[in-house]
Amino acid sequence: MSDDSFPDVVDATRRTRLASERTYLAWWRTALAAFAVSLGVGKVVPELTGGSSVGYQLVGVGYALLGLAFIAYGFRRQQLQEAAMLEGRFVPFGRGAALAFAAAGMVLGTATVVVVIA
């Protein structure tokens, strides 16, 4: 039997694939936001303050690296999710990835506070 004979299954699969696509694009949007913050912190703010830019540049590089990690992880997750959907499985968001992104956010947030205060 083809999937056409089960419209609810076809519709659920379509919705799941579209949700997966939206999630992948969300990883990209988040990465682009990190790149914008990187540019702002690393280039724009030092120009406006006229002070030492080394700390700002280091924090800016950190945000750019975070953006690259978002793109790489989002792509990998999308590939795993697509393979899992073909097998009728689901791939949960990994605890290790959640911890790594949380740690990176806390480190970069703290570094941002330090360079703003200093």
C-alpha positions as CSV (number, residue, x, y, z in Angstrom):
1,M,0.0,0.0,0.0
2,S,1.2,3.5,-0.7
3,D,1.2,6.3,1.8
4,D,-1.6,7.9,-0.1
5,S,-4.0,5.5,1.4
6,F,-3.2,6.8,4.8
7,P,-3.6,10.6,4.6
8,D,-3.1,11.1,8.3
9,V,0.3,9.4,8.2
10,V,1.3,11.4,5.1
11,D,0.2,14.7,6.7
12,A,2.0,13.9,10.0
13,T,5.2,13.1,8.1
14,R,4.9,16.3,6.1
15,R,4.3,18.4,9.3
16,T,7.3,16.6,11.0
17,R,9.6,17.3,8.1
18,L,8.5,21.0,7.9
19,A,9.0,21.3,11.7
20,S,12.5,19.8,11.3
21,E,13.2,22.4,8.5
22,R,12.1,25.2,10.7
23,T,14.3,24.0,13.5
24,Y,17.3,23.9,11.2
25,L,16.6,27.4,10.0
26,A,16.3,28.5,13.7
27,W,19.9,27.2,14.2
28,W,20.9,29.4,11.3
29,R,19.1,32.5,12.7
30,T,20.7,32.0,16.0
31,A,24.1,31.7,14.3
32,L,23.5,34.9,12.4
33,A,22.6,36.7,15.6
34,A,25.8,35.4,17.2
35,F,27.7,36.8,14.2
36,A,26.0,40.1,14.5
37,V,26.9,40.3,18.2
38,S,30.5,39.3,17.3
39,L,30.8,42.2,14.9
40,G,29.2,44.6,17.3
41,V,31.3,43.6,20.3
42,G,34.5,43.1,18.3
43,K,34.5,46.0,15.9
44,V,31.7,48.6,16.6
45,V,31.9,49.0,20.4
46,P,35.7,49.5,20.4
47,E,35.4,52.2,17.7
48,L,32.7,54.0,19.8
49,T,34.6,53.7,23.1
50,G,38.1,54.6,21.8
51,G,39.7,52.5,24.5
52,S,41.6,49.2,24.2
53,S,40.0,46.9,21.8
54,V,41.8,43.6,22.7
55,G,39.2,42.4,25.2
56,Y,36.3,43.3,22.9
57,Q,38.0,41.5,20.0
58,L,38.5,38.4,22.0
59,V,34.9,38.4,23.1
60,G,33.8,39.1,19.5
61,V,35.8,36.1,18.3
62,G,34.1,34.0,21.0
63,Y,30.6,34.9,19.7
64,A,31.8,34.2,16.1
65,L,33.0,30.8,17.2
66,L,29.7,30.2,18.9
67,G,27.9,31.1,15.7
68,L,30.0,28.6,13.8
69,A,29.2,25.9,16.4
70,F,25.4,26.7,16.0
71,I,25.7,26.1,12.2
72,A,27.7,22.9,12.5
73,Y,25.5,21.5,15.2
74,G,22.3,22.5,13.5
75,F,23.4,20.8,10.3
76,R,24.5,17.6,12.1
77,R,21.3,17.5,14.1
78,Q,19.2,18.0,10.9
79,Q,21.0,15.1,9.2
80,L,20.5,12.8,12.3
81,Q,16.8,13.9,12.5
82,E,16.2,13.2,8.8
83,A,17.7,9.7,9.1
84,A,15.7,9.0,12.2
85,M,12.4,10.1,10.6
86,L,13.1,7.7,7.7
87,E,13.3,4.9,10.4
88,G,10.4,6.2,12.4
89,R,12.5,7.3,15.3
90,F,13.2,10.7,17.0
91,V,16.6,12.1,18.0
92,P,16.3,14.1,21.3
93,F,18.4,17.2,21.9
94,G,21.6,15.9,23.5
95,R,22.4,16.7,27.1
96,G,26.1,17.2,26.1
97,A,25.2,19.8,23.4
98,A,22.8,21.6,25.8
99,L,25.5,21.7,28.4
100,A,28.2,22.9,25.9
101,F,25.9,25.7,24.6
102,A,24.9,26.7,28.1
103,A,28.5,26.8,29.2
104,A,29.6,28.8,26.2
105,G,26.7,31.3,26.8
106,M,27.7,31.7,30.4
107,V,31.4,32.2,29.6
108,L,30.6,34.7,26.8
109,G,28.1,36.5,28.9
110,T,30.6,36.8,31.8
111,A,33.3,37.9,29.4
112,T,31.0,40.6,28.0
113,V,30.3,41.9,31.5
114,V,34.0,42.0,32.2
115,V,34.9,44.0,29.1
116,V,32.0,46.4,29.6
117,I,33.0,47.1,33.2
118,A,36.7,47.2,32.6
